[in-house]
Amino acid sequence: MKVSASLSNSSENPASVLTKVTVLGATGSIGLNTLDIIRQFPQKFQIEALSCRNSIEQLCEQIREFKPRLVCVNTSDQARELRESFRSGHSCPETEFVWGMEGLKQISRDPEVDLVMAAIVGAAGLEPTFSAVEAGKIVAVANKEPLVMAGELFVQTAKKTGAKLLPTDSEHNAIFQALHNESPERIARLILTASGGPFRDLPLDEFEQITLDEALNHPNWEMGRKITIDSATMMNKGLEIIEAHWLFNTPVEKIDVLMQRESIIHSMVEFIDGSFLAQMGLPDMRVPIAYCLGWPERLPLKIPRLDPVALNALHFEAIDEQRFPCLSLSLKAAKQGGGAPAVLNGANEKVVAAFLNEEIRFVDISKILASVMHVFDETLQQTKPDCFDIIPDFLLNILSLEDAVEADQWGREQAGEVLENLN
Ligand SMILES: NC(=O)c1ccc[n+]([C@@H]2O[C@H](COP(=O)([O-])OP(=O)(O)OC[C@H]3O[C@@H](n4cnc5c(N)ncnc54)[C@H](OP(=O)(O)O)[C@@H]3O)[C@@H](O)[C@H]2O)c1
């Protein structure tokens, strides 16, 4: 692990070294949990850089507390105002304020930074997370969408640069812990667990009436709005299958999903000898986040603990795909490969944003996505009526970040057309 030799904050353990951290998306659910861990271990971690998009007030509090050397915001105006305000307030006069995509890339690849927590939501995290990989950083990957869009590029680039991709999603972190360096040939199956979300028991004939508030009310986890909706549709589990495929070099056919109502078993691995290894714990993202921050050590966390005696029972069920059509769509895209996952990801982001804006109903999400993926199939098979002879390369293969962005954009545009026709 590449760590700074600075011992300036290390009052408790003079032998420890500081890990210098960039948090991309510091004001979100994962970002706040990351800062909560870092606050508990000032002798181990130092915040080098923080970013947000619009939550400027919250970011200002973080700047005052953690005194980062670099801060990235969305626009040059925001950066200028913050620079002036922090200089005139005499707090953090050394902090440099940068902005936009170039700023995010700068704080990801900064030579002083050891570890980047990738916690931006959606495709917006693609370029900054990739910059960290290109710069050979330890990258804690919470932001799954970039891996969905361009997983092969991430894995290949990490191999070249020595970057370490640490799975932060609770399911992937569980598998990472259970695998413990076992080789892919010994894996019989990866089993991703799913809580089933708020609609796991809702009668199917009531899906038409689902409201935004109901969809945002996850039974087990508190998360950002986009991933909470993805959990309700189970698109999240589909994205996780693609993420697991790349992170663990395992064919999609060997990745299963199982409902685990209590969210206590965070995922499991079945090995070729019939052994199952699972990772358990209360549903608390601070555990996988701390595992990534402390890796290869474990941090002594002060958090509520699982009491197995109080647990009583654990429930496992097969997933009802009729209830969760987004899971089937994503599984198909995972098997198709090429540009399909990026197209689906872009379309999903567009459609979920429309649902969060209350422009469409919950049931419309999967219908619109099915329609986009139908156009995708027609385009690849040249059966779409107005389709050109040449299939864009980015729909067939993702060979560069530009391909991933274009495929994602194509998905958004197709979803936009369906949305317009709905209104
Ligand atoms: N939350 C969880 O428990 C959890 C679990 C597993 C995986 N993940 C994954 O982790 C990622 C983050 O999830 P989250 O729940 O923490 O999301 P979130 O609460 O919505 O936070 C997203 C963060 O990214 C920033 N951001 C949003 N759009 C941006 C853009 N276009 N450019 C730059 N920054 C932007 C936000 O800034 P503002 O606050 O200024 O908008 C915020 O800091 C997602 O990919 C999600 O799938 C989350």
The ligand as a Gaussian input file, in Angstrom:
#p B3LYP/6-31G(d) Opt

LIG

0 1
 N      -25.544000       5.028000      -0.578000
 C      -25.200000       3.764000      -0.423000
 O      -25.407000       3.170000       0.643000
 C      -24.515000       3.026000      -1.547000
 C      -24.244000       1.668000      -1.418000
 C      -23.562000       1.013000      -2.433000
 C      -23.179000       1.704000      -3.576000
 N      -23.468000       3.027000      -3.682000
 C      -23.064000       3.740000      -4.908000
 O      -22.259000       4.845000      -4.528000
 C      -22.506000       5.957000      -5.401000
 C      -22.938000       7.154000      -4.560000
 O      -24.181000       6.849000      -3.978000
 P      -24.834000       7.778000      -2.859000
 O      -26.016000       7.053000      -2.382000
 O      -23.791000       8.207000      -1.892000
 O      -25.294000       9.015000      -3.755000
 P      -25.758000      10.463000      -3.247000
 O      -26.138000      10.426000      -1.820000
 O      -26.744000      10.955000      -4.232000
 O      -24.410000      11.347000      -3.362000
 C      -23.799000      11.598000      -4.593000
 C      -22.601000      12.498000      -4.419000
 O      -22.070000      12.795000      -5.713000
 C      -22.183000      14.213000      -5.981000
 N      -22.625000      14.359000      -7.361000
 C      -23.841000      14.040000      -7.863000
 N      -23.876000      14.294000      -9.187000
 C      -22.673000      14.808000      -9.509000
 C      -22.117000      15.293000     -10.724000
 N      -22.827000      15.300000     -11.878000
 N      -20.847000      15.753000     -10.702000
 C      -20.132000      15.744000      -9.552000
 N      -20.611000      15.298000      -8.372000
 C      -21.870000      14.840000      -8.350000
 C      -23.201000      14.752000      -4.988000
 O      -22.989000      16.130000      -4.739000
 P      -24.216000      17.041000      -4.192000
 O      -24.485000      16.582000      -2.780000
 O      -23.656000      18.402000      -4.218000
 O      -25.359000      16.805000      -5.120000
 C      -22.904000      13.857000      -3.777000
 O      -21.766000      14.320000      -3.109000
 C      -23.568000       5.495000      -6.393000
 O      -22.966000       5.077000      -7.579000
 C      -24.231000       4.311000      -5.697000
 O      -24.731000       3.347000      -6.606000
 C      -24.135000       3.704000      -2.707000

